[in-house]
Amino acid sequence: MVVVRAIRPPTDWPVAQREFRERYTADPSAAHRQDARVRWWANPPPTAGGTIGIAAGLSAVLGRWSAGRGMSEGTFVAVYAPTTGPGARPVMVFPVSDDPALPPGSGSGDATIAGEVGLNACCCVEIPDGPVLWPSYNPIVPTGRFVPAP
């Protein structure tokens, strides 16, 4: 079993993240930065409509789970060390609000993490010449199935 020490209790994360975002917005250059690789993907909502729709939805959820992409619908970001090789475990994963600035579907690339890295971290991901991605919920450190590095 892998034990991961949390940066803060999960109940303290929303206030700490809001304060980090306010400081970042006031002076982005003051935030601690680290190079990283990121991968993003969207988990679609289950399909509806009769027995076939339920079966298709269940199949999609189980497929996401077996691929390490979690059970929840929405858009997610996995963060990896910049020198990570293919197939490596992410250092953290978090959901983001659906952001039209991200290319649709899934993708990967170089990025910069501003703030902390870890369980319940206060951070954002800066995509070069692109959007700043903000966690919409506490970042986790995967200990079970995970999305492998690109």
trRosetta pair geometry for C-beta under 8 A, 3 or more apart (Angstrom, degrees):
i j d omega theta_ij theta_ji phi_ij phi_ji
1 143 7.6 29 -167 170 64 133
2 143 4.4 -161 66 -140 114 105
4 118 7.5 178 177 -166 110 89
4 119 5.1 124 132 -34 120 137
4 141 4.4 178 -146 71 163 138
4 143 6.5 -137 -17 -65 118 117
5 118 7.9 -20 85 -177 70 133
5 119 7.2 -178 98 40 33 127
6 9 6.7 85 114 -90 144 30
6 10 7.2 -80 -151 -47 151 71
6 118 7.5 148 -146 140 36 107
6 119 4.3 -88 -110 106 66 118
6 120 4.9 39 -165 20 102 126
7 116 5.7 75 -121 161 165 152
7 118 5.0 120 -43 89 110 122
7 119 6.2 172 -1 76 79 64
7 120 5.1 -151 49 82 89 89
7 121 5.4 89 7 -87 152 60
7 122 7.8 -131 109 0 146 76
8 12 4.6 -97 156 80 121 124
8 13 6.2 155 86 -72 115 68
8 16 6.0 97 52 -9 169 164
8 120 5.0 -130 58 126 74 131
9 12 4.8 87 63 4 84 104
9 13 7.7 -127 99 -27 48 80
9 120 7.2 -177 107 -150 12 170
10 13 5.5 -30 -158 -5 44 122
10 120 5.5 -129 -92 -96 57 125
10 138 5.2 -40 -137 -74 92 165
12 15 6.3 -66 -169 46 56 104
12 16 5.6 48 143 -19 85 118
12 120 7.6 63 68 175 86 134
13 16 5.7 -68 -140 46 30 108
13 17 5.7 29 166 -22 72 110
13 120 4.7 -119 -82 -157 120 93
13 122 7.3 -177 -151 -71 72 82
13 138 4.7 49 119 -95 176 98
14 17 5.9 -57 -142 37 25 109
14 18 6.4 26 159 -19 62 107
15 18 5.8 -54 -148 35 30 111
15 19 6.4 29 154 -17 64 106
16 19 5.8 -55 -149 38 31 111
16 20 6.3 34 152 -21 65 105
16 122 5.0 -115 134 -66 98 134
17 20 5.5 -51 -146 36 33 113
17 21 6.3 34 154 -21 65 105
17 122 4.8 -163 -95 -122 58 89
17 134 8.0 115 175 -174 115 100
17 135 6.7 -97 -138 70 143 106
18 21 5.7 -54 -149 35 30 112
18 22 6.5 32 152 -20 64 104
19 22 5.7 -52 -149 34 33 112
19 23 6.5 31 153 -16 65 104
19 122 7.6 -26 68 -150 83 154
20 23 5.8 -58 -151 39 32 109
20 24 6.1 32 152 -20 68 109
20 31 7.9 75 -172 -113 93 116
20 115 5.7 50 -172 -115 139 133
20 122 3.9 156 -28 162 156 124
20 123 7.3 -40 147 -54 154 23
20 124 7.9 178 129 -22 115 95
21 24 5.5 -53 -142 38 31 113
21 25 6.1 34 156 -22 65 106
21 124 7.3 98 -102 -52 80 125
21 134 6.6 37 -104 -131 123 133
22 25 5.8 -52 -145 35 28 112
22 26 6.5 26 155 -17 62 108
23 26 5.8 -59 -150 38 30 110
23 27 6.9 -44 173 46 65 85
23 30 6.8 -94 161 83 100 128
23 31 7.4 127 114 -75 103 91
24 27 7.5 -102 -147 70 21 46
24 28 5.5 42 -176 -105 71 64
24 30 7.9 -145 -106 62 46 91
24 31 5.4 20 -107 -55 90 135
24 114 6.3 105 -124 127 126 136
24 115 7.4 -48 -71 -56 128 110
24 124 6.4 107 -170 10 171 135
25 28 7.5 27 -100 -61 16 83
27 30 4.3 49 113 -5 114 117
28 31 6.2 -44 -168 10 48 113
28 114 7.1 -47 -163 -138 82 162
31 114 4.0 46 123 -174 142 105
31 115 5.7 -41 -165 -55 118 64
32 114 7.1 138 74 -159 46 55
32 115 6.6 104 58 -98 86 13
32 116 7.8 56 67 -68 123 47
33 112 5.1 -5 -165 178 112 115
33 113 6.8 151 -153 78 56 50
33 114 5.3 -24 -95 -98 80 67
33 126 7.8 -28 -130 24 116 131
34 82 7.9 -146 156 -27 82 112
34 112 7.0 153 74 -160 36 67
34 113 4.9 -13 59 56 91 101
34 117 6.6 -49 46 -32 148 134
35 82 4.2 20 117 -68 106 144
35 110 7.1 -27 -166 -166 96 99
35 111 7.8 140 -162 84 52 42
35 112 6.1 -44 -103 -105 46 71
35 113 7.9 21 104 15 2 81
36 79 5.2 -18 178 -165 146 94
36 80 6.3 136 -174 67 86 47
36 81 6.9 -81 -127 -128 70 18
36 82 5.7 -106 -103 -64 20 77
36 91 7.9 -107 -132 36 119 126
36 110 7.6 140 84 -161 45 55
36 111 5.2 -32 75 74 93 87
36 112 6.7 135 22 -118 89 20
36 113 4.9 59 -13 -23 139 103
36 117 8.0 167 -83 -102 136 135
36 125 7.4 -84 69 -131 136 100
37 79 7.7 138 76 -162 49 48
37 80 4.4 -27 67 68 97 106
37 81 7.3 9 20 83 95 30
37 82 5.9 132 -27 -119 83 43
37 84 5.9 -120 34 44 131 113
37 108 6.7 20 173 179 96 104
37 109 7.3 -161 -152 111 69 21
37 110 6.2 -49 -104 -102 63 49
37 111 7.0 110 -138 23 16 86
37 149 6.4 64 94 -154 137 105
37 150 6.5 -138 163 40 127 103
38 77 5.6 -17 -167 -168 118 100
38 78 6.7 151 -157 78 61 51
38 79 5.6 -23 -102 -102 83 60
38 80 7.1 -179 -83 19 32 80
38 108 6.4 -173 95 -146 50 64
38 109 6.5 -13 57 61 84 61
38 110 7.8 77 16 -177 82 9
38 111 4.4 15 -5 8 121 140
38 125 5.9 79 -83 -165 154 145
38 127 7.5 -89 49 -92 142 89
39 77 7.4 152 79 -156 43 52
39 78 4.7 -8 57 55 94 104
39 80 7.3 44 -6 -11 97 116
39 90 7.6 -114 35 -84 106 123
39 106 7.2 12 177 -176 87 99
39 107 7.3 -165 -148 101 58 36
39 108 4.2 -19 -101 -97 75 101
39 147 6.0 -146 91 131 137 130
39 149 7.2 -176 -25 -138 129 41
39 150 5.4 157 -82 -39 114 105
40 75 6.5 13 -178 -179 107 95
40 76 6.7 173 -148 88 63 47
40 77 4.9 -22 -96 -99 89 71
40 78 7.6 -173 -78 18 40 68
40 96 7.7 -31 -134 24 120 130
40 102 6.0 -89 117 -163 160 138
40 106 6.2 -171 96 -143 57 59
40 107 5.9 1 53 55 90 74
40 108 7.4 172 15 -82 63 50
40 133 7.8 -145 -90 -110 136 162
41 69 6.1 -67 88 -132 142 127
41 75 7.3 -177 95 -146 33 60
41 76 5.9 -12 61 57 76 91
41 105 7.4 -31 -136 158 62 51
41 106 3.8 3 -104 -105 80 109
41 147 7.2 -171 9 -122 135 154
42 74 7.2 -108 -146 138 68 24
42 75 4.8 -28 -99 -95 80 75
42 76 7.7 161 -94 15 31 71
42 98 7.8 54 -120 -116 118 94
42 104 7.5 -36 -3 -169 143 62
42 105 6.4 -102 23 -131 110 21
42 106 6.9 -137 13 -63 69 73
43 64 5.4 54 -125 -127 115 150
43 69 6.0 159 -78 142 111 118
43 70 6.8 -94 -50 78 155 92
43 72 6.4 116 73 100 149 49
43 73 4.8 -141 105 -127 97 44
43 74 6.0 9 51 41 96 45
43 75 7.9 -167 20 -77 68 28
43 76 6.9 37 -10 -7 103 114
44 60 7.0 -60 68 175 97 146
44 73 6.3 -31 137 -137 17 108
45 73 4.6 20 -85 -119 60 164
46 56 7.8 139 -168 100 78 74
46 57 3.0 57 -168 -151 106 116
46 58 7.5 42 -136 -46 128 41
46 60 6.3 169 -114 62 68 125
46 61 6.3 -18 -84 -45 109 108
46 73 7.5 -115 -16 -61 64 127
47 53 4.8 -124 120 -154 95 85
47 56 4.9 -14 50 96 130 120
47 57 4.9 -146 44 -66 64 89
47 60 7.2 109 -1 -3 92 144
48 53 5.0 28 151 160 19 143
48 54 8.0 29 -137 -66 44 61
48 57 7.2 40 -70 -55 42 139
49 52 7.0 -30 105 72 90 86
49 53 3.4 128 60 -45 70 149
50 53 5.2 101 54 13 61 102
50 54 7.1 -115 112 -4 34 92
51 54 5.7 -54 -146 37 32 110
51 55 6.2 31 155 -17 65 108
52 55 5.7 -55 -146 39 30 111
52 56 6.2 31 154 -19 65 108
53 56 5.7 -54 -143 38 30 111
53 57 6.2 31 156 -20 64 107
54 57 5.7 -55 -147 37 29 112
54 58 6.3 28 155 -17 64 107
55 58 5.8 -54 -145 39 29 110
55 59 6.2 32 154 -21 63 108
56 59 5.6 -54 -146 37 30 114
56 60 6.4 32 153 -21 64 104
57 60 5.7 -53 -148 33 31 111
57 61 6.5 28 154 -17 65 105
58 61 5.8 -53 -147 36 32 110
58 62 6.2 27 156 -13 66 108
59 62 5.9 -58 -145 42 28 107
59 63 6.1 33 154 -23 64 109
60 63 5.6 -55 -147 36 29 115
60 64 6.5 32 154 -20 64 102
61 64 5.8 -52 -151 33 31 111
61 65 6.4 31 151 -18 64 106
61 71 5.9 34 -166 -147 100 76
62 65 5.5 -52 -146 37 35 114
62 66 6.2 31 156 -17 67 106
63 66 5.9 -55 -143 38 29 106
63 67 6.3 21 158 -11 63 111
64 67 5.9 -67 -150 43 28 106
64 69 4.3 -88 -168 76 82 109
64 70 6.4 -42 146 71 112 44
64 71 6.7 139 94 -104 120 32
65 68 7.8 48 178 -66 30 18
65 69 7.3 -91 -67 56 22 68
65 70 7.0 -12 -98 175 60 8
65 71 5.7 22 -78 -77 103 78
65 145 6.7 90 172 68 60 158
66 145 7.1 -119 -147 -144 22 155
67 145 7.7 99 91 166 21 125
67 147 7.0 29 142 -102 84 76
68 142 7.1 52 -169 -163 106 156
68 144 8.0 -175 -123 107 84 75
68 145 4.0 -147 -99 152 74 87
68 146 4.3 4 -166 95 135 9
68 147 4.7 -172 103 -56 113 47
68 148 7.2 103 46 -24 155 65
69 76 6.9 160 -163 49 82 147
69 147 5.7 63 -82 -72 69 110
70 76 6.7 135 29 -73 134 162
70 93 7.7 177 -40 135 128 143
72 95 7.0 -54 101 -77 135 137
74 95 5.0 22 114 -148 138 122
74 96 7.9 171 156 58 106 46
74 98 7.0 -121 -151 -59 74 87
74 136 7.9 -113 178 57 145 140
75 95 6.7 109 77 -160 53 73
75 96 5.2 -51 99 64 104 87
75 97 7.5 19 50 119 114 15
75 98 5.4 128 -4 -100 125 59
75 99 7.0 -124 81 19 160 79
75 102 6.8 136 -170 62 148 157
76 93 6.1 13 178 -179 114 99
76 94 7.0 176 -151 94 74 28
76 95 5.3 -50 -97 -99 73 58
76 96 7.1 152 -111 11 21 78
77 93 7.0 175 89 -150 47 57
77 94 6.0 -12 57 61 90 73
77 95 7.9 135 15 -125 75 13
77 96 5.7 49 -13 -22 112 118
77 125 6.0 -142 163 8 157 158
77 133 5.7 108 -51 137 159 152
77 135 7.9 -114 47 -89 117 73
78 90 3.9 -108 -176 -89 101 154
78 92 7.6 177 -151 95 52 41
78 93 4.7 -17 -102 -101 74 91
78 146 7.5 121 -134 -178 139 93
78 147 4.8 -147 -35 68 160 122
79 90 5.7 99 59 -169 44 104
79 91 5.5 -59 100 57 92 91
79 92 5.0 4 46 59 113 81
79 93 7.3 -164 14 -77 73 42
79 111 7.7 -95 -122 73 89 129
79 113 6.2 60 -151 -78 143 128
79 117 6.8 -131 114 -135 144 106
79 125 6.8 -150 -89 -93 114 125
79 139 8.0 -10 15 -149 126 133
80 84 4.2 -81 163 23 117 159
80 88 6.1 107 -147 89 123 114
80 90 5.3 -86 -73 -117 75 65
80 91 6.4 137 -120 -1 30 88
80 149 4.6 92 -115 -109 162 109
80 150 7.9 -160 20 19 151 76
81 84 4.6 125 62 -47 81 97
81 88 7.5 -62 37 127 97 152
81 91 6.3 95 -45 -37 75 127
82 110 7.3 41 -132 -133 96 91
84 88 4.2 -129 -168 55 107 150
84 149 4.5 -146 131 -119 125 164
85 88 5.6 111 60 -35 62 114
85 149 6.7 116 93 78 31 139
86 148 6.8 46 173 148 61 115
86 149 5.8 -147 -129 89 29 91
86 150 6.8 -60 -112 131 79 26
87 148 4.3 -26 -131 -164 38 133
87 149 6.2 -32 38 44 20 84
88 148 6.6 110 43 -160 31 75
88 149 4.1 14 49 -3 86 130
89 142 6.4 -145 -167 78 101 108
89 146 5.1 61 -136 80 79 161
89 148 7.6 -48 -79 -115 37 58
89 149 7.7 -28 21 -31 13 95
90 93 5.4 86 94 -57 148 90
90 142 6.1 69 57 19 96 119
90 146 5.9 -158 19 -177 90 124
90 147 6.4 26 -24 64 124 85
90 149 7.1 151 -73 -73 66 77
91 117 5.7 9 129 171 130 118
91 118 7.4 -55 159 -81 95 49
91 141 6.8 -38 172 -125 45 93
92 117 6.0 -160 -4 -166 131 72
92 118 6.2 -131 -70 -87 129 7
92 119 7.2 -164 -112 -67 107 41
92 121 6.3 -46 -117 19 169 131
92 139 4.4 24 175 169 126 121
92 140 6.6 153 -155 77 74 33
92 141 5.5 -50 -97 -86 70 66
93 139 6.8 150 71 -158 30 75
93 140 5.6 -26 62 63 84 86
93 141 7.8 140 16 -104 78 21
93 142 5.7 43 3 -39 126 106
93 146 7.4 -163 -37 -141 139 91
93 147 7.2 118 -102 24 133 110
94 135 3.9 -39 152 -121 149 109
94 136 7.5 155 157 33 99 58
94 137 6.4 -175 -162 71 89 68
94 138 7.1 -136 -120 115 107 28
94 139 4.0 -61 -62 -98 120 71
94 140 6.9 147 -81 12 66 67
95 135 6.9 84 65 -157 51 69
95 136 5.1 -60 104 53 93 102
95 137 5.1 32 45 30 108 107
96 99 6.0 -38 136 -10 120 117
96 102 7.7 112 91 -34 142 147
96 133 5.0 -52 -110 -169 151 101
96 134 6.5 118 -135 68 93 47
96 135 6.5 -84 -88 -111 68 31
96 136 5.7 123 -143 -12 24 100
97 134 7.4 3 14 72 98 94
97 136 4.8 120 -48 -75 75 135
99 102 5.0 83 84 -4 99 101
99 131 6.0 145 154 159 140 168
99 133 6.7 -138 14 -112 161 81
101 130 6.4 142 158 -179 108 87
101 131 3.6 113 113 -57 140 133
102 107 7.7 -175 179 39 92 121
102 127 7.9 144 -104 -26 76 163
102 130 8.0 79 -96 169 51 129
102 131 6.4 -77 -57 36 68 141
102 133 7.3 54 -70 -90 118 116
103 107 5.2 51 66 -16 124 150
108 150 3.7 145 126 -45 172 156
109 127 6.9 63 84 -145 126 96
109 128 7.6 -114 142 29 125 100
110 128 6.4 22 90 -9 97 123
111 125 5.1 7 163 -176 142 99
111 126 6.2 154 -172 75 83 50
111 127 5.4 -42 -112 -97 101 54
111 128 7.1 -139 -107 -17 47 75
112 125 7.3 148 76 -161 44 54
112 126 4.4 -16 62 59 97 107
112 128 7.7 94 -8 -61 98 75
113 117 5.7 52 137 -74 159 105
113 123 5.6 -14 -173 -169 95 132
113 124 7.7 159 -155 80 54 38
113 125 5.9 -29 -101 -103 64 68
113 126 7.7 -167 -80 18 15 80
114 123 6.3 150 81 -159 52 72
114 124 5.2 -9 58 58 103 86
114 125 7.7 -175 18 -88 77 19
114 126 5.9 64 -20 -21 110 111
114 132 8.0 -24 25 -145 130 113
115 121 6.6 131 126 160 107 100
115 122 5.2 -115 -174 108 135 67
115 123 3.4 -165 77 -105 122 61
115 124 6.3 91 4 11 126 63
116 121 3.8 -151 101 -153 102 99
116 122 5.4 66 23 49 113 62
116 123 5.3 -120 55 -57 58 103
117 121 5.6 4 -124 -112 9 165
117 123 6.7 64 -75 -74 52 155
118 121 4.7 121 54 -60 63 112
118 139 7.2 109 91 99 29 122
118 141 6.3 -20 -159 -58 54 123
119 138 7.7 23 -179 164 61 108
119 139 6.8 -152 -130 100 26 81
119 140 6.3 17 -122 -142 78 40
119 141 4.7 -69 -63 -4 90 107
120 138 4.9 -24 -104 -155 66 112
120 139 6.6 -157 -60 56 12 75
121 139 4.9 -25 40 49 91 136
123 135 6.8 64 65 -10 79 118
123 139 6.9 9 37 -25 117 148
124 132 5.2 19 159 175 131 101
124 133 6.3 160 -170 76 76 48
124 134 5.1 -29 -114 -94 101 66
124 135 7.6 -133 -98 -4 54 75
125 132 7.1 157 77 -162 46 53
125 133 4.2 -11 57 55 101 106
126 132 5.4 -19 -100 -109 67 80
126 133 8.0 -155 -68 20 23 74
127 130 3.6 -39 100 73 113 120
127 131 5.6 31 35 54 120 60
127 132 7.5 -156 16 -83 77 31
127 133 6.8 67 -25 -17 104 104
135 138 7.1 51 153 -124 138 7
135 139 5.4 -90 -104 -53 154 86
142 145 7.3 -78 -174 88 125 38
142 146 4.0 129 117 -94 153 110
142 147 8.0 158 -27 17 166 67
